Structure formats: structure tokens, C-alpha cells
Amino acid sequence: MDREPSVSDEDDDLETLVPQNHTKPPSPSSRSRVPFGISGLRPALPSSAASFGRRLWSRRYLLICVSLPVLFIVLFFSLGGASSLPASIRLPSASSAADPAASRMREAELHALYLLRSQRSGLLSLFNRTAAAAAAPTNTSTSTPVSLSDLQAALLSQIKINSEIQEALLSTHHSGVRNATEDGALDLDLPGPGCRRKDLPYNRRTIEWNPKKNRYLFAICLSGQMSNHLICLEKHMFFAALLGRTLVVPSQKVDYQYDKVLDIKNINDCIGKKVVITYEEFAETRKKVSIDQFICYIASPPCYLDEDHIKRLKDRLGISMGKIEAAWPEDAKLKEPKKRYVADITPKFTTDAEVLAIGEMFSADAEEEWLMQPGGPLAHKCKTLIQPSRLIMLTAQRFLQTFLGGNYIALHFRRHGFLKFCNVKKESCFFPIPQAAECILRIVEKANAPLIYLSTDAAESETNLLQSLVVFNDRQVPLVKRPEHHSSEKWDALLYRDHMGGDNQVEAMLDKTICALSNVFIGTSGSTFTEDIFRLRRGWGSMSYCDEYLCQGELPNYMAEQD
């Protein structure tokens, strides 16, 4: 998003017209002459004769009016009809009407020509305004300089007209019904001024979360690291609302300490009632903790449970449980779980059991479009339900005020383990450093940001090379990473005051928060860490038109062979 005297629009329009004969201005002597008239050539006649003459002349006039068109038609066809006319003024023939494709193409060309002239007129107007502002004395009160916002708006208008011209010219080449992705294809590389933020949708598809008394859903999340568990927990919240149950957050004895990184109180405040409780709160109300019914969403392996985890549930938490069953045993033969909808879910998981456990929901493909909408699928009064704890949020804001400011790009550059992980996929997501630098620079040019916040697990050798290649307009764009804790810096003092500093999960959530607050975010395809940042950005309304995965739509320009 980056002279001659002013030319008027009217003069340019006249140049495109057919030149007309210029008439000489009348001489001074001619101005006193009596206007030419037929009556001036005839002598005065008696009144009867004059009346007869007028009738005769009117008949002659009528005869001339009738005979001239007839003569023209005869000459027109004798000279070959429409084929004798110049191409520029030839009338449409019956053949073009018989050929709908030719007719549509002509209409498209005429529409494109109209748009081109509109664009030219707009650009001339913009040129004249800027030229006038540049030529006007600085101390002249009548001069009104063109503001940057006006200039951006004018340029965006011309970009849109250019897109319409392309669409008009391509319209005759489309076959069949076009889909939604094709409609906006021309604008994919045309960002709005400053990579503006996307507007939140006016309406969300939501359901109310109204838990029944003494009916609980016990969340079981086992797959992967914290980001996977947060996705699993979000799906458990959706199921708890569908089934009318209070969600029990897993204990830190068998899972992560969620209340250290999440604002659980915020969830209840946003819903307006107690819908989520910690395991400790749940255990305090019961003499003996038992899972009355255990249903696995994933059939194979059942709930991703192994003997070690079952033993931890029993020994560390003292939980007793019955038989573990699969909701869809037939899915055990499938490589990937089936897509499920509410009509499939509620009959399988509706039960009178007081405590229901549902096992491993991370990879559950259940109403995915509903879950992915900004703000999630549940009715609430906040921007998003699952968000960082208050201390992490404040620490992120302090980091921005200390190092980044309000205009920065965030990059999640996942490398550890991804060389092998990405190369077994159909489209690899592991890019050589020089190619990654080129992709980053394209976003830098669009976003016009002075620096990049780098969240990465890459080795220093990789980040040093990346830094040396990220150069825009002969200036190195700084890649800023979170520094190690130092007592002289106060931006992270709140975390260390509450003995949360240095905790891996807290620092990971802090990184996510800083990335989610950025003007533009570049993520790593295939990373759940990236997906959780996108979830926060959707909920907070910080998504921009420039957000994308690193080198989105590209393949690595070099790939190693499989071992």
C-alpha cells in the first residue's frame, strides 16, 4: 500500500470525439445584415396571392420532407446496406443477435470501456487535486491539502474499478455457474489501505448454555500439548451446552493447570451463570468421585486412553469408573473420523447419568463451521470465552508498551519437528529460510509496519539468517523476540510477583496473546499454536485482511527426500 500543467476532464473528453468543422466567427459587417429568408426573395403580393403562395410552399415543404427519407433509403440499399457503413457506426446485424456469445462479448467490451473512461476521469481528478495543492502557496488560506486518508480512499476506489474492468472482460469466458471463491478471486492480492481489520459478522449462530442441576460433563483431553488441549476443551464446552451439563475442567494432577493460563471466571461471567467449575470445586461437593458413564468420541484407540492414564485417574484422583464405550464403534475402521452434526451428537451422548465423561475431542469433526465462527457457538456477552488470564493479558500489554508499540506484525515461525511432519503431507509447510523471508517481505510491504514480533522455536542459526534477509527499502526490519527475564525490566514483574514467571505454559500463552494483539499475523500451517492465535483474533476482532499462513498457496522451492 505506496508534471505538467493540470489537464481538464472536459478537454480530454472532447479529444475522444469526432472532430467537427469549426465555423468562423461572423465579421462585424455581417452582424448588421438581415437574416436570410425565403420571403426576402419574393416581391410583395396581394393577400389572396400570398395565401395561395403560402399553401403552395407548405405543400412543397411537405413533399421535400417525405421524399428525402425515401431517397435516403433507396440510396442506402443500392450501395450495399449496412455493409457499406464504417465499422464504427455500423448498426447491429441479425447475425449478432443470433450469436449470444458475440453479443455478450460486445456488451462486456462496452462496459469495460465505460469503466476505463470512469477510471481515467477519476485519476485525472485526483491528479488535478494533488497538483493544485502542490502549486498553491503554503500560506494561502484557500488551499485545502489532500489528506492521506482521502488519497488512500481515492486509490482504493480506482483499484476497485480496475477489478470491475477485469471482471467485465473475463465475464464472457466463464462457463457454468461460478462459485463463491471465484467471485473474489480478482481481489485476493489487493489489500485494503493499511491491511485494515476485518469487520465482525453482525449475527452469530449460537445456542444457550443452561446446565441442569447436578448434571456434569467431565472433560478428557489427552492429545498433544496445551494448544491441542484448549481446542479439545472448547469442543467440550460446546457439547456441555448441547447436553445441558456443567463442564468440569480437568485436574492438574492428570492434565495442565488450566486456571494458571485461562480466565475461567471470565467464562462464567460472560455466560451469566456458573457453567464451568474446576475439578477441585467439583470434588469438594462429593464424598466419592465417580464417572457414571464414559463415552469415547474417538473409537480407535478408545478415547486415546492408555492404561497409564486410566491408572492416574484412579490412583491420583480416586475416581471410579465403569465400562468405557465408543459412541460410533464403526469409526474404528476409518482413518479419519466422520463429520458429525448436532442431530448425530445428541442421541449418542444424551443420558441420565449424573457424571458423564467424553473422551478426546481434539480431532472430533463436529459442527466445525459453527465452532470456527468469531466468538464461538455459545451465546455470551463477551468477545470470546476462552482467553488468557488477566495477569497474562496485562503482561502482554506492558510488553507492547515497552518494545513493540501499536503497529507491528507478529510471526509464529514453527520449526522444531516440522521438517519431517510437513514433508509427509501432500503439501509441505516447511520452507527454506530465503523463501520464508521473501514471503514475509510481501506482508511487510502491505502492512507498512516497522518491526516484527517473532514467536519461534527455531535455532539461533536459522533466526539469524532470517533476520539478515528481511530487508525492506534498504532497511533491516527488526525481528523482536521476548527477552529473558531481567530484574531491571518491569514489563513482566506481575508474573514473577505471582510466581508464574518462567512457567512454560504461561510463557506460551503470553506469546499467543502478543501475537493475537498484532496488526497483522503470519502463522505456520499445520500448527495448533497458530490456530489458537487465529481463534483469539477472530474473537477479539483483530483479524486483518493481510493475515495468512507463511508462504500461503506456495510449495517449498526445495524438498529433501523421505528417509
Number of C-alpha atoms within 10 A of each C-alpha: 15 6 5 5 9 14 12 12 15 9 9 13 11 10 9 8 8 7 8 6 6 6 6 6 7 8 8 8 7 10 9 8 8 8 8 8 8 6 8 10 8 8 7 10 10 9 9 9 11 12 12 12 13 12 12 12 12 12 12 12 11 11 11 11 11 11 10 11 11 11 10 11 11 12 12 15 12 10 11 10 13 15 13 12 13 9 9 6 8 12 11 10 10 8 10 13 12 10 10 11 13 14 16 15 17 15 15 19 17 14 15 20 15 13 17 17 12 14 19 15 17 18 17 17 17 17 15 17 16 16 16 17 15 13 10 14 11 12 7 8 8 9 14 12 14 15 10 9 10 12 14 16 14 16 18 17 15 18 17 16 18 18 16 18 21 13 19 20 18 13 13 17 11 9 7 6 6 9 8 8 8 8 10 11 11 15 14 9 9 16 17 20 18 18 20 16 17 14 12 16 10 5 6 15 12 15 13 14 24 17 21 12 10 10 18 25 27 23 24 26 28 21 17 10 14 21 22 20 22 19 20 22 22 18 25 26 25 22 22 26 22 20 22 20 25 24 28 25 27 20 18 13 11 16 15 17 17 21 15 18 23 21 19 21 15 18 22 16 15 16 19 13 12 16 24 23 18 17 17 13 12 16 15 10 9 9 7 10 17 18 18 15 21 23 21 24 26 24 22 19 11 19 23 18 18 11 8 8 13 15 13 14 17 14 11 12 16 13 16 14 16 10 9 16 17 21 19 16 14 10 16 15 10 10 8 12 18 12 11 13 13 11 8 11 17 13 11 13 20 12 13 10 15 15 20 24 23 25 26 26 27 23 15 18 15 20 16 14 10 16 18 14 17 21 27 24 23 21 18 20 13 14 17 21 26 21 22 23 20 14 20 26 19 18 20 22 19 18 18 19 12 12 13 19 14 13 16 22 26 25 24 24 22 21 18 12 10 17 16 14 14 17 17 12 10 7 12 19 27 26 22 14 15 15 18 18 20 16 19 21 16 13 21 23 14 19 25 16 17 17 18 25 23 21 21 15 13 13 10 9 8 12 17 12 13 20 16 14 19 22 17 13 7 7 9 14 19 15 20 16 13 14 7 8 14 10 10 7 11 14 20 20 18 16 18 14 9 9 10 19 15 12 12 10 18 22 17 15 25 24 23 24 23 23 29 25 25 24 23 31 29 26 26 22 21 17 16 19 22 23 17 20 23 24 23 25 26 23 23 18 20 22 27 22 21 25 22 18 19 24 23 13 9 13 14 15 9 10 13 8 6 7 4
